[in-house]
Amino acid sequence: MAEQKKWITVAEAAKKSGYSVRTIQLLLKQGKIEGWKPGHDWFTTLEAVMGYKNKVRMGRPKKDQ
């Protein structure tokens, strides 16, 4: 039996991940994280957002000295 995904709102995902609502919406629109838009509002999973967050490197790279 397939595991059911726990869909959460973008606002919930933002609160739990530290990203802004706008950033998560942009990632969803770009297809960088999994999401679902049944009407006006986007839904995603916390696993998708945190997986993306763990994959990307935040901040600027350090300069070579």
N, CA, C and O atoms as CSV, one atom per row, in Angstrom:
chain,resi,resn,atom,element,x,y,z
A,1,MET,N,N,0.845,-1.182,0.000
A,1,MET,CA,C,0.000,0.000,0.000
A,1,MET,C,C,0.891,1.247,0.000
A,1,MET,O,O,1.840,1.341,0.779
A,2,ALA,N,N,0.583,2.178,-0.860
A,2,ALA,CA,C,1.383,3.399,-0.979
A,2,ALA,C,C,1.179,4.303,0.234
A,2,ALA,O,O,0.082,4.407,0.783
A,3,GLU,N,N,2.261,4.947,0.629
A,3,GLU,CA,C,2.210,5.859,1.767
A,3,GLU,C,C,1.512,7.153,1.353
A,3,GLU,O,O,1.808,7.711,0.296
A,4,GLN,N,N,0.586,7.628,2.183
A,4,GLN,CA,C,-0.127,8.873,1.917
A,4,GLN,C,C,0.773,10.044,2.295
A,4,GLN,O,O,1.429,10.031,3.336
A,5,LYS,N,N,0.792,11.053,1.434
A,5,LYS,CA,C,1.594,12.252,1.719
A,5,LYS,C,C,0.798,13.181,2.619
A,5,LYS,O,O,-0.422,13.288,2.499
A,6,LYS,N,N,1.500,13.848,3.518
A,6,LYS,CA,C,0.862,14.818,4.412
A,6,LYS,C,C,1.018,16.195,3.792
A,6,LYS,O,O,2.062,16.834,3.929
A,7,TRP,N,N,-0.016,16.645,3.115
A,7,TRP,CA,C,0.006,17.948,2.456
A,7,TRP,C,C,-0.232,19.041,3.484
A,7,TRP,O,O,-1.124,18.936,4.325
A,8,ILE,N,N,0.579,20.094,3.405
A,8,ILE,CA,C,0.424,21.251,4.294
A,8,ILE,C,C,0.372,22.512,3.439
A,8,ILE,O,O,0.801,22.516,2.285
A,9,THR,N,N,-0.158,23.573,4.024
A,9,THR,CA,C,-0.228,24.837,3.294
A,9,THR,C,C,1.164,25.449,3.188
A,9,THR,O,O,2.082,25.080,3.921
A,10,VAL,N,N,1.296,26.379,2.270
A,10,VAL,CA,C,2.565,27.084,2.102
A,10,VAL,C,C,2.901,27.862,3.376
A,10,VAL,O,O,4.067,27.948,3.761
A,11,ALA,N,N,1.893,28.424,4.023
A,11,ALA,CA,C,2.128,29.166,5.269
A,11,ALA,C,C,2.695,28.250,6.349
A,11,ALA,O,O,3.615,28.637,7.069
A,12,GLU,N,N,2.154,27.040,6.467
A,12,GLU,CA,C,2.679,26.082,7.449
A,12,GLU,C,C,4.115,25.686,7.105
A,12,GLU,O,O,4.974,25.612,7.984
A,13,ALA,N,N,4.362,25.435,5.831
A,13,ALA,CA,C,5.700,25.050,5.384
A,13,ALA,C,C,6.698,26.169,5.661
A,13,ALA,O,O,7.831,25.905,6.065
A,14,ALA,N,N,6.283,27.417,5.447
A,14,ALA,CA,C,7.160,28.557,5.699
A,14,ALA,C,C,7.497,28.656,7.185
A,14,ALA,O,O,8.649,28.878,7.558
A,15,LYS,N,N,6.498,28.493,8.010
A,15,LYS,CA,C,6.695,28.596,9.460
A,15,LYS,C,C,7.658,27.518,9.969
A,15,LYS,O,O,8.503,27.783,10.824
A,16,LYS,N,N,7.520,26.308,9.437
A,16,LYS,CA,C,8.332,25.190,9.910
A,16,LYS,C,C,9.729,25.148,9.294
A,16,LYS,O,O,10.651,24.595,9.894
A,17,SER,N,N,9.894,25.726,8.105
A,17,SER,CA,C,11.177,25.627,7.404
A,17,SER,C,C,12.073,26.852,7.558
A,17,SER,O,O,13.290,26.757,7.403
A,18,GLY,N,N,11.471,28.004,7.863
A,18,GLY,CA,C,12.253,29.234,7.948
A,18,GLY,C,C,12.277,30.013,6.644
A,18,GLY,O,O,12.768,31.142,6.611
A,19,TYR,N,N,11.757,29.433,5.571
A,19,TYR,CA,C,11.623,30.150,4.305
A,19,TYR,C,C,10.412,31.073,4.380
A,19,TYR,O,O,9.520,30.882,5.207
A,20,SER,N,N,10.391,32.074,3.507
A,20,SER,CA,C,9.213,32.934,3.425
A,20,SER,C,C,8.153,32.241,2.569
A,20,SER,O,O,8.460,31.342,1.786
A,21,VAL,N,N,6.915,32.670,2.730
A,21,VAL,CA,C,5.821,32.147,1.919
A,21,VAL,C,C,6.121,32.380,0.447
A,21,VAL,O,O,5.912,31.487,-0.374
A,22,ARG,N,N,6.604,33.556,0.105
A,22,ARG,CA,C,6.903,33.899,-1.290
A,22,ARG,C,C,7.982,32.997,-1.875
A,22,ARG,O,O,7.888,32.593,-3.034
A,23,THR,N,N,9.003,32.679,-1.091
A,23,THR,CA,C,10.067,31.800,-1.569
A,23,THR,C,C,9.517,30.409,-1.882
A,23,THR,O,O,9.842,29.834,-2.920
A,24,ILE,N,N,8.697,29.874,-1.003
A,24,ILE,CA,C,8.124,28.548,-1.234
A,24,ILE,C,C,7.209,28.569,-2.454
A,24,ILE,O,O,7.224,27.632,-3.253
A,25,GLN,N,N,6.415,29.623,-2.607
A,25,GLN,CA,C,5.562,29.730,-3.794
A,25,GLN,C,C,6.398,29.760,-5.069
A,25,GLN,O,O,6.032,29.136,-6.066
A,26,LEU,N,N,7.496,30.466,-5.043
A,26,LEU,CA,C,8.380,30.546,-6.205
A,26,LEU,C,C,8.994,29.182,-6.516
A,26,LEU,O,O,9.059,28.783,-7.679
A,27,LEU,N,N,9.441,28.470,-5.491
A,27,LEU,CA,C,10.010,27.138,-5.689
A,27,LEU,C,C,8.973,26.179,-6.274
A,27,LEU,O,O,9.299,25.339,-7.112
A,28,LEU,N,N,7.733,26.308,-5.830
A,28,LEU,CA,C,6.658,25.479,-6.366
A,28,LEU,C,C,6.399,25.800,-7.836
A,28,LEU,O,O,6.275,24.894,-8.661
A,29,LYS,N,N,6.318,27.076,-8.159
A,29,LYS,CA,C,6.060,27.493,-9.540
A,29,LYS,C,C,7.186,27.061,-10.472
A,29,LYS,O,O,6.941,26.740,-11.635
A,30,GLN,N,N,8.414,27.052,-9.969
A,30,GLN,CA,C,9.569,26.652,-10.771
A,30,GLN,C,C,9.727,25.135,-10.832
A,30,GLN,O,O,10.574,24.633,-11.572
A,31,GLY,N,N,8.934,24.408,-10.075
A,31,GLY,CA,C,9.009,22.955,-10.069
A,31,GLY,C,C,10.181,22.406,-9.290
A,31,GLY,O,O,10.564,21.252,-9.481
A,32,LYS,N,N,10.757,23.210,-8.417
A,32,LYS,CA,C,11.929,22.779,-7.649
A,32,LYS,C,C,11.541,21.952,-6.429
A,32,LYS,O,O,12.348,21.176,-5.917
A,33,ILE,N,N,10.301,22.120,-5.963
A,33,ILE,CA,C,9.776,21.272,-4.893
A,33,ILE,C,C,8.405,20.768,-5.324
A,33,ILE,O,O,7.717,21.391,-6.132
A,34,GLU,N,N,8.031,19.628,-4.766
A,34,GLU,CA,C,6.758,19.012,-5.102
A,34,GLU,C,C,5.615,19.801,-4.485
A,34,GLU,O,O,5.704,20.243,-3.339
A,35,GLY,N,N,4.554,19.974,-5.238
A,35,GLY,CA,C,3.404,20.682,-4.726
A,35,GLY,C,C,2.147,20.364,-5.503
A,35,GLY,O,O,2.168,19.642,-6.500
A,36,TRP,N,N,1.063,20.916,-5.024
A,36,TRP,CA,C,-0.257,20.650,-5.574
A,36,TRP,C,C,-1.088,21.906,-5.413
A,36,TRP,O,O,-1.094,22.503,-4.337
A,37,LYS,N,N,-1.781,22.318,-6.444
A,37,LYS,CA,C,-2.591,23.534,-6.396
A,37,LYS,C,C,-4.007,23.202,-6.865
A,37,LYS,O,O,-4.316,23.309,-8.052
A,38,PRO,N,N,-4.866,22.795,-5.922
A,38,PRO,CA,C,-6.226,22.400,-6.302
A,38,PRO,C,C,-7.126,23.574,-6.688
A,38,PRO,O,O,-8.148,23.387,-7.349
A,39,GLY,N,N,-6.751,24.755,-6.283
A,39,GLY,CA,C,-7.547,25.946,-6.576
A,39,GLY,C,C,-6.639,27.156,-6.536
A,39,GLY,O,O,-5.726,27.297,-7.349
A,40,HIS,N,N,-6.901,28.016,-5.592
A,40,HIS,CA,C,-6.120,29.244,-5.450
A,40,HIS,C,C,-4.824,29.027,-4.669
A,40,HIS,O,O,-3.814,29.669,-4.955
A,41,ASP,N,N,-4.849,28.138,-3.697
A,41,ASP,CA,C,-3.722,27.964,-2.774
A,41,ASP,C,C,-2.872,26.749,-3.116
A,41,ASP,O,O,-3.376,25.723,-3.572
A,42,TRP,N,N,-1.567,26.890,-2.885
A,42,TRP,CA,C,-0.615,25.799,-3.069
A,42,TRP,C,C,-0.546,24.959,-1.806
A,42,TRP,O,O,-0.739,25.460,-0.697
A,43,PHE,N,N,-0.266,23.667,-1.990
A,43,PHE,CA,C,0.027,22.748,-0.906
A,43,PHE,C,C,1.326,22.034,-1.251
A,43,PHE,O,O,1.626,21.805,-2.423
A,44,THR,N,N,2.089,21.685,-0.230
A,44,THR,CA,C,3.344,20.959,-0.411
A,44,THR,C,C,3.517,20.038,0.784
A,44,THR,O,O,2.638,19.952,1.642
A,45,THR,N,N,4.632,19.361,0.839
A,45,THR,CA,C,4.942,18.538,2.008
A,45,THR,C,C,6.161,19.126,2.697
A,45,THR,O,O,7.017,19.734,2.055
A,46,LEU,N,N,6.232,18.943,3.990
A,46,LEU,CA,C,7.387,19.426,4.741
A,46,LEU,C,C,8.644,18.690,4.273
A,46,LEU,O,O,9.731,19.266,4.244
A,47,GLU,N,N,8.493,17.428,3.912
A,47,GLU,CA,C,9.628,16.648,3.425
A,47,GLU,C,C,10.205,17.256,2.151
A,47,GLU,O,O,11.424,17.303,1.983
A,48,ALA,N,N,9.338,17.723,1.252
A,48,ALA,CA,C,9.801,18.323,-0.004
A,48,ALA,C,C,10.577,19.609,0.267
A,48,ALA,O,O,11.637,19.836,-0.317
A,49,VAL,N,N,10.049,20.441,1.149
A,49,VAL,CA,C,10.691,21.724,1.453
A,49,VAL,C,C,12.020,21.508,2.164
A,49,VAL,O,O,13.024,22.125,1.808
A,50,MET,N,N,12.031,20.636,3.169
A,50,MET,CA,C,13.262,20.402,3.923
A,50,MET,C,C,14.291,19.662,3.078
A,50,MET,O,O,15.492,19.878,3.238
A,51,GLY,N,N,13.840,18.804,2.191
A,51,GLY,CA,C,14.763,18.137,1.276
A,51,GLY,C,C,15.456,19.136,0.379
A,51,GLY,O,O,16.659,19.030,0.138
A,52,TYR,N,N,14.707,20.110,-0.120
A,52,TYR,CA,C,15.294,21.160,-0.951
A,52,TYR,C,C,16.254,22.008,-0.122
A,52,TYR,O,O,17.354,22.333,-0.567
A,53,LYS,N,N,15.832,22.358,1.070
A,53,LYS,CA,C,16.658,23.212,1.930
A,53,LYS,C,C,17.983,22.533,2.259
A,53,LYS,O,O,19.022,23.192,2.302
A,54,ASN,N,N,17.956,21.240,2.487
A,54,ASN,CA,C,19.187,20.504,2.797
A,54,ASN,C,C,20.075,20.352,1.573
A,54,ASN,O,O,21.288,20.190,1.703
A,55,LYS,N,N,19.479,20.402,0.381
A,55,LYS,CA,C,20.224,20.211,-0.859
A,55,LYS,C,C,20.957,21.479,-1.305
A,55,LYS,O,O,22.062,21.401,-1.843
A,56,VAL,N,N,20.350,22.633,-1.085
A,56,VAL,CA,C,20.961,23.878,-1.559
A,56,VAL,C,C,21.895,24.461,-0.506
A,56,VAL,O,O,21.756,24.206,0.690
A,57,ARG,N,N,22.827,25.233,-0.975
A,57,ARG,CA,C,23.786,25.872,-0.082
A,57,ARG,C,C,23.381,27.319,0.090
A,57,ARG,O,O,23.240,28.044,-0.895
A,58,MET,N,N,23.193,27.745,1.308
A,58,MET,CA,C,22.753,29.102,1.570
A,58,MET,C,C,23.939,30.051,1.679
A,58,MET,O,O,25.020,29.672,2.130
A,59,GLY,N,N,23.717,31.276,1.261
A,59,GLY,CA,C,24.736,32.302,1.387
A,59,GLY,C,C,25.707,32.308,0.222
A,59,GLY,O,O,25.635,31.474,-0.680
A,60,ARG,N,N,26.590,33.242,0.264
A,60,ARG,CA,C,27.609,33.378,-0.775
A,60,ARG,C,C,28.778,32.459,-0.499
A,60,ARG,O,O,29.123,32.204,0.655
A,61,PRO,N,N,29.385,31.964,-1.560
A,61,PRO,CA,C,30.599,31.148,-1.347
A,61,PRO,C,C,31.730,32.009,-0.791
A,61,PRO,O,O,31.796,33.207,-1.066
A,62,LYS,N,N,32.603,31.406,-0.023
A,62,LYS,CA,C,33.741,32.134,0.531
A,62,LYS,C,C,34.742,32.443,-0.581
A,62,LYS,O,O,34.954,31.640,-1.490
A,63,LYS,N,N,35.343,33.613,-0.487
A,63,LYS,CA,C,36.348,34.013,-1.460
A,63,LYS,C,C,37.663,33.343,-1.136
A,63,LYS,O,O,38.001,33.148,0.031
A,64,ASP,N,N,38.410,32.987,-2.180
A,64,ASP,CA,C,39.758,32.440,-1.991
A,64,ASP,C,C,40.692,33.577,-1.577
A,64,ASP,O,O,40.611,34.680,-2.116
A,65,GLN,N,N,41.565,33.307,-0.635
A,65,GLN,CA,C,42.453,34.358,-0.160
A,65,GLN,C,C,43.837,34.199,-0.694
A,65,GLN,O,O,44.714,35.007,-0.388
